[in-house]
Amino acid sequence: MHTSSIDAPSGRRRRNHSAEFKASVIHACEQPGVSLAAVALANGLNATMVRKWVREAKTPVQTPRPIVPLAPSAALGAAPSFIPLPVPAVPADIRIELQRSGMAINVKWPSSAAPECAAWLRELLR
């Protein structure tokens, strides 16, 4: 096993594993019918760390794309990115159906008076 140790601040030793060792462990984990935990145990490793190695090996390395400043759209003569559209006002009503003690009450309240409706409902439900 190719490992080296580095002293950690707590006095414990932190092991660094070579890229070849990690590759061999990852390759062993990819074999059919092999348990990741069994491979970790056989190599004296933590299963969580081995799982992280396998996940990192499957994730393609992405190089960050350079940020290119864009010119203002007005300078390019492009259409604006936001176009306001008129939305027709639809008066909505508050509809409440209450069932209490075998009695059903249906209430229709204008949405413009929502605070009054809330106060009435609080009083009713006390």
Stockholm file with secondary structure:
# STOCKHOLM 1.0

chainA/1-126         MHTSSIDAPSGRRRRNHSAEFKASVIHACEQPGVSLAAVALANGLNATMVRKWVREAKTPVQTPRPIVPLAPSAALGAAPSFIPLPVPAVPADIRIELQRSGMAINVKWPSSAAPECAAWLRELLR
#=GR chainA/1-126 SS CCEEEEECTTSCEEEEECHHHHHHHHHHHTSTTCCHHHHHHHTTCCHHHHHHHHHHHHSCCCCCCCCCCCCCHHHHTCCCSCCCCCCCCCCCEEEEEEEETTEEEEEEEEGGGHHHHHHHHHHHTC
#=GC SS_cons         CCEEEEECTTSCEEEEECHHHHHHHHHHHTSTTCCHHHHHHHTTCCHHHHHHHHHHHHSCCCCCCCCCCCCCHHHHTCCCSCCCCCCCCCCCEEEEEEEETTEEEEEEEEGGGHHHHHHHHHHHTC
//
